[in-house]
Amino acid sequence: MYGICSVGPPLPQHEPGGGCQPRTLGPHPSLKPQLLLRYLVRANLTLGEGTVLDTFAGSGSTLAPAQAIGYRAIGLEKNHEYVTLAAKAIPKLTSFEP
């Protein structure tokens, strides 16, 4: 079970050359390896107990492994684009098998 919610108004779109770096790692600029995140979640919570709270949920890369190994996961994200991305990505990432 996971939850992700949007907080705040949508962020303005940045114009090209406005100081933003292009996204070279995919749809989110800070994607993280699922195996590493599963390890970190397991190392920091009692097996089967606890909730992962990600206050900068982004694309959901921390919420997915938490849910996949049986923890509750709550994500907060300010950017509506990433909320939509996470809602689509979490079910796919949750079914990831190493």
Backbone as a printed PyTorch tensor [residue, N CA C, xyz], in Angstrom:
tensor([[[  0.8480,  -1.1690,   0.0000],
         [  0.0000,   0.0000,   0.0000],
         [  0.8940,   1.2320,   0.0000]],

        [[  0.6000,   2.1750,  -0.8510],
         [  1.3580,   3.4100,  -0.8590],
         [  0.4060,   4.5750,  -1.0580]],

        [[  0.8640,   5.7270,  -0.6940],
         [  0.1050,   6.9440,  -0.9390],
         [  1.0600,   8.0160,  -1.3860]],

        [[  0.6520,   8.8000,  -2.3210],
         [  1.4590,   9.9370,  -2.7430],
         [  0.5080,  11.0960,  -2.9690]],

        [[  0.8730,  12.2310,  -2.4590],
         [  0.0010,  13.3740,  -2.6380],
         [  0.8140,  14.5780,  -3.0860]],

        [[  0.1320,  15.4930,  -3.6900],
         [  0.7440,  16.7040,  -4.1900],
         [  0.5400,  17.8120,  -3.1700]],

        [[  1.5660,  18.5910,  -2.9500],
         [  1.4530,  19.7410,  -2.0610],
         [  1.9000,  20.9860,  -2.8210]],

        [[  1.1290,  22.0400,  -2.7050],
         [  1.4900,  23.2960,  -3.3540],
         [  1.0070,  23.4000,  -4.7780]],

        [[  1.1260,  24.5750,  -5.3470],
         [  0.6910,  24.8030,  -6.7320],
         [  1.6920,  24.2170,  -7.7190]],

        [[  1.2560,  23.9970,  -8.9620],
         [  2.2040,  23.5140,  -9.9750],
         [  3.3600,  24.4920, -10.1380]],

        [[  4.5450,  23.9660, -10.3710],
         [  5.6960,  24.8280, -10.5800],
         [  5.6970,  25.3610, -12.0110]],

        [[  6.1970,  26.5810, -12.2030],
         [  6.2520,  27.1120, -13.5700],
         [  7.2410,  26.3210, -14.4080]],

        [[  6.9650,  26.2270, -15.6730],
         [  7.8700,  25.5440, -16.5850],
         [  9.0740,  26.4410, -16.8480]],

        [[ 10.2460,  25.8440, -16.8810],
         [ 11.4630,  26.6090, -17.1210],
         [ 11.6990,  26.7620, -18.6200]],

        [[ 12.1330,  27.9110, -18.9900],
         [ 12.4580,  28.1770, -20.3850],
         [ 13.8400,  27.5980, -20.6940]],

        [[ 14.0760,  27.1730, -21.9290],
         [ 15.4100,  26.6960, -22.2970],
         [ 16.4490,  27.7650, -22.0130]],

        [[ 17.5740,  27.3490, -21.4460],
         [ 18.6370,  28.2980, -21.1430],
         [ 18.3840,  29.0800, -19.8670]],

        [[ 17.3580,  28.7170, -19.1110],
         [ 17.0230,  29.4550, -17.9040],
         [ 17.7560,  28.9650, -16.6720]],

        [[ 18.8760,  28.2970, -16.8350],
         [ 19.6550,  27.8340, -15.7000],
         [ 19.3600,  26.4090, -15.2830]],

        [[ 18.4380,  25.7210, -15.9490],
         [ 18.1180,  24.3380, -15.5970],
         [ 18.9600,  23.3950, -16.4410]],

        [[ 19.4750,  22.3740, -15.7910],
         [ 20.2470,  21.3740, -16.5100],
         [ 19.2900,  20.4170, -17.2210]],

        [[ 19.6290,  19.9620, -18.4120],
         [ 18.7690,  18.9870, -19.0940],
         [ 18.7350,  17.6800, -18.3190]],

        [[ 17.6420,  16.9870, -18.3930],
         [ 17.4960,  15.7010, -17.7070],
         [ 18.1240,  14.6150, -18.5570]],

        [[ 19.1970,  14.0690, -18.0610],
         [ 19.8870,  13.0410, -18.8290],
         [ 19.6550,  11.6490, -18.2470]],

        [[ 19.0480,  11.5570, -17.0750],
         [ 18.8500,  10.2630, -16.4380],
         [ 17.4580,   9.7170, -16.6290]],

        [[ 16.6500,  10.3320, -17.4380],
         [ 15.2810,   9.8840, -17.6320],
         [ 14.3040,  10.9840, -17.2660]],

        [[ 13.0680,  10.6160, -16.9370],
         [ 12.0410,  11.6090, -16.6900],
         [ 12.2240,  12.3740, -15.3800]],

        [[ 13.0780,  11.9130, -14.4940],
         [ 13.3440,  12.6160, -13.2360],
         [ 14.8570,  12.7730, -13.1010]],

        [[ 15.3380,  13.9280, -12.6630],
         [ 16.7860,  14.1690, -12.6530],
         [ 17.5450,  13.4100, -11.5680]],

        [[ 16.8520,  12.7330, -10.6650],
         [ 17.5390,  12.0600,  -9.5710],
         [ 17.0090,  10.6410,  -9.3710]],

        [[ 17.0840,   9.8360, -10.4140],
         [ 16.6560,   8.4380, -10.3070],
         [ 17.6780,   7.6640,  -9.4850]],

        [[ 17.1910,   6.6890,  -8.7180],
         [ 18.0700,   5.9150,  -7.8580],
         [ 17.8940,   4.4250,  -8.1410]],

        [[ 18.9720,   3.6450,  -7.9680],
         [ 18.8920,   2.2030,  -8.2340],
         [ 17.9540,   1.5020,  -7.2510]],

        [[ 17.0480,   0.6820,  -7.7700],
         [ 16.0750,  -0.0130,  -6.9370],
         [ 16.7260,  -0.9880,  -5.9640]],

        [[ 17.7680,  -1.6830,  -6.3620],
         [ 18.4340,  -2.6190,  -5.4550],
         [ 19.0360,  -1.8910,  -4.2570]],

        [[ 19.6510,  -0.7510,  -4.4960],
         [ 20.2250,   0.0430,  -3.4090],
         [ 19.1270,   0.5070,  -2.4460]],

        [[ 18.0250,   0.9940,  -2.9800],
         [ 16.9500,   1.4830,  -2.1310],
         [ 16.2910,   0.3500,  -1.3370]],

        [[ 16.1410,  -0.8180,  -1.9310],
         [ 15.6010,  -1.9580,  -1.1790],
         [ 16.5310,  -2.2950,  -0.0110]],

        [[ 17.8170,  -2.2870,  -0.2680],
         [ 18.7910,  -2.5660,   0.7900],
         [ 18.6680,  -1.5350,   1.9150]],

        [[ 18.5960,  -0.2600,   1.5640],
         [ 18.5200,   0.8020,   2.5740],
         [ 17.2290,   0.7240,   3.3880]],

        [[ 16.1280,   0.4060,   2.7350],
         [ 14.8620,   0.2760,   3.4590],
         [ 14.9460,  -0.8860,   4.4390]],

        [[ 15.4290,  -2.0280,   3.9690],
         [ 15.5420,  -3.2060,   4.8450],
         [ 16.4950,  -2.9570,   6.0090]],

        [[ 17.5760,  -2.2300,   5.7400],
         [ 18.5920,  -1.9900,   6.7730],
         [ 18.1140,  -1.0380,   7.8550]],

        [[ 17.0830,  -0.2640,   7.5870],
         [ 16.6660,   0.7670,   8.5240],
         [ 15.3070,   0.5430,   9.1750]],

        [[ 14.6110,  -0.5150,   8.8210],
         [ 13.3080,  -0.8020,   9.4160],
         [ 13.2640,  -2.2390,   9.9020]],

        [[ 12.5020,  -2.4640,  10.9580],
         [ 12.2710,  -3.8200,  11.4430],
         [ 11.4680,  -4.5620,  10.3910]],

        [[ 11.8250,  -5.7980,  10.1350],
         [ 11.1760,  -6.5740,   9.0920],
         [  9.6600,  -6.5900,   9.2580]],

        [[  8.9610,  -6.1230,   8.2450],
         [  7.5010,  -6.1220,   8.2260],
         [  6.8350,  -5.0460,   9.0530]],

        [[  7.6090,  -4.2130,   9.7190],
         [  7.0310,  -3.1620,  10.5430],
         [  7.5490,  -1.8100,  10.0870]],

        [[  6.6700,  -0.8450,  10.0600],
         [  7.1200,   0.5060,   9.7760],
         [  6.5240,   1.0860,   8.5140]],

        [[  6.7560,   2.3670,   8.3920],
         [  6.2750,   3.1350,   7.2580],
         [  7.4130,   3.9860,   6.7270]],

        [[  7.5850,   4.0010,   5.4320],
         [  8.5720,   4.8640,   4.7970],
         [  7.8680,   6.1650,   4.4290]],

        [[  8.3910,   7.2730,   4.9090],
         [  7.8730,   8.6010,   4.5700],
         [  8.9280,   9.3010,   3.7360]],

        [[  8.5940,   9.5850,   2.4970],
         [  9.5010,  10.2880,   1.5900],
         [  8.9170,  11.6680,   1.3370]],

        [[  9.5140,  12.6760,   1.9360],
         [  8.9650,  14.0330,   1.8310],
         [  9.3350,  14.7290,   0.5270]],

        [[ 10.1770,  14.1120,  -0.2640],
         [ 10.5130,  14.6120,  -1.6010],
         [ 10.4110,  13.4180,  -2.5460]],

        [[  9.1900,  12.9600,  -2.7760],
         [  8.9490,  11.6690,  -3.4280],
         [  9.4100,  11.5940,  -4.8760]],

        [[  9.4280,  12.7130,  -5.5810],
         [  9.8780,  12.6800,  -6.9750],
         [  9.1300,  11.6510,  -7.7880]],

        [[  9.8650,  10.7530,  -8.4230],
         [  9.2410,   9.7450,  -9.2780],
         [  8.8540,   8.4780,  -8.5290]],

        [[  8.9800,   8.4820,  -7.2030],
         [  8.5530,   7.3390,  -6.4140],
         [  9.5940,   6.2510,  -6.2530]],

        [[ 10.8620,   6.5450,  -6.5690],
         [ 11.8750,   5.4930,  -6.5460],
         [ 12.1850,   4.9790,  -5.1420]],

        [[ 11.8140,   5.6930,  -4.0940],
         [ 11.9700,   5.1830,  -2.7310],
         [ 10.6960,   4.4800,  -2.2660]],

        [[  9.5610,   4.9470,  -2.7190],
         [  8.2850,   4.3520,  -2.3100],
         [  8.1030,   2.9490,  -2.8810]],

        [[  8.5250,   2.7500,  -4.1050],
         [  8.3250,   1.4590,  -4.7730],
         [  9.0290,   0.3080,  -4.0660]],

        [[ 10.3270,   0.4190,  -3.7420],
         [ 10.9570,  -0.7170,  -3.0680],
         [ 10.4020,  -0.9480,  -1.6680]],

        [[  9.9940,   0.1110,  -0.9930],
         [  9.3780,  -0.0540,   0.3260],
         [  8.1050,  -0.8830,   0.2110]],

        [[  7.2850,  -0.5360,  -0.7510],
         [  6.0380,  -1.2730,  -0.9610],
         [  6.3260,  -2.7010,  -1.4200]],

        [[  7.3120,  -2.8690,  -2.2800],
         [  7.6200,  -4.1840,  -2.8320],
         [  8.0410,  -5.1870,  -1.7630]],

        [[  8.6740,  -4.7100,  -0.6980],
         [  9.1200,  -5.6310,   0.3430],
         [  8.2110,  -5.6100,   1.5670]],

        [[  7.0350,  -4.9980,   1.4220],
         [  5.9980,  -5.1390,   2.4290],
         [  5.8200,  -4.0200,   3.4360]],

        [[  6.4010,  -2.8700,   3.2000],
         [  6.2240,  -1.7360,   4.1040],
         [  5.1790,  -0.7770,   3.5550]],

        [[  4.5890,  -0.0170,   4.4550],
         [  3.7180,   1.0720,   4.0070],
         [  4.6240,   2.1920,   3.5140]],

        [[  4.1430,   2.9650,   2.5520],
         [  4.9530,   4.0440,   1.9950],
         [  4.0720,   5.2690,   1.7550]],

        [[  4.5600,   6.4090,   2.1970],
         [  3.8510,   7.6730,   2.0020],
         [  4.8130,   8.6410,   1.3360]],

        [[  4.3750,   9.2470,   0.2690],
         [  5.2150,  10.2070,  -0.4410],
         [  4.5510,  11.5550,  -0.5440]],

        [[  5.3360,  12.5930,  -0.3860],
         [  4.8790,  13.9680,  -0.5870],
         [  5.7250,  14.5790,  -1.6880]],

        [[  5.0760,  15.2720,  -2.5960],
         [  5.7890,  15.8830,  -3.7120],
         [  5.1070,  17.1780,  -4.1060]],

        [[  5.8900,  18.2120,  -4.3170],
         [  5.3660,  19.5340,  -4.6740],
         [  5.0520,  19.6520,  -6.1650]],

        [[  5.8220,  18.9760,  -6.9800],
         [  5.6940,  19.0920,  -8.4310],
         [  4.6210,  18.1240,  -8.9410]],

        [[  3.5480,  18.6530,  -9.4800],
         [  2.4360,  17.8230,  -9.9680],
         [  2.8750,  16.8660, -11.0820]],

        [[  3.8280,  17.2860, -11.8860],
         [  4.3420,  16.4280, -12.9620],
         [  4.9440,  15.1500, -12.3750]],

        [[  5.6860,  15.2740, -11.2940],
         [  6.3070,  14.1130, -10.6660],
         [  5.2880,  13.2440,  -9.9410]],

        [[  4.2210,  13.8470,  -9.4050],
         [  3.1580,  13.0600,  -8.7690],
         [  2.5420,  12.1200,  -9.8060]],

        [[  2.2540,  12.6650, -10.9740],
         [  1.6970,  11.8620, -12.0560],
         [  2.6840,  10.7730, -12.4810]],

        [[  3.9470,  11.1460, -12.6040],
         [  4.9900,  10.1930, -12.9760],
         [  5.0940,   9.0760, -11.9330]],

        [[  5.0880,   9.4360, -10.6590],
         [  5.1980,   8.4380,  -9.5910],
         [  4.0020,   7.4980,  -9.5820]],

        [[  2.8140,   8.0390,  -9.7790],
         [  1.6080,   7.1990,  -9.7800],
         [  1.6720,   6.1360, -10.8800]],

        [[  2.3170,   6.4520, -11.9890],
         [  2.4720,   5.4860, -13.0770],
         [  3.6670,   4.5580, -12.8460]],

        [[  4.7270,   5.0950, -12.2520],
         [  5.9690,   4.3350, -12.1170],
         [  5.9590,   3.3530, -10.9560]],

        [[  5.3050,   3.6950,  -9.8470],
         [  5.3710,   2.8490,  -8.6550],
         [  4.8820,   1.4270,  -8.9150]],

        [[  3.7420,   1.2200,  -9.5670],
         [  3.3340,  -0.1750,  -9.8270],
         [  4.3540,  -0.9460, -10.6800]],

        [[  4.9800,  -0.2800, -11.6300],
         [  5.9830,  -0.9470, -12.4610],
         [  7.2420,  -1.2530, -11.6590]],

        [[  7.6870,  -0.2870, -10.8460],
         [  8.9010,  -0.4810, -10.0480],
         [  8.6780,  -1.5090,  -8.9370]],

        [[  7.4610,  -1.5710,  -8.4220],
         [  7.1480,  -2.5140,  -7.3550],
         [  7.2660,  -3.9550,  -7.8390]],

        [[  6.9540,  -4.1920,  -9.0970],
         [  7.0300,  -5.5490,  -9.6310],
         [  8.4330,  -5.9160, -10.0970]],

        [[  9.4020,  -4.9960,  -9.9440],
         [ 10.7890,  -5.2380, -10.3310],
         [ 11.3690,  -6.3860,  -9.5030]],

        [[ 11.9320,  -7.3620, -10.1720],
         [ 12.5950,  -8.4880,  -9.4880],
         [ 14.0880,  -8.4380,  -9.7970]],

        [[ 14.9090,  -8.3960,  -8.7510],
         [ 16.3650,  -8.3410,  -8.9710],
         [ 16.9140,  -9.6170,  -9.5620]]])
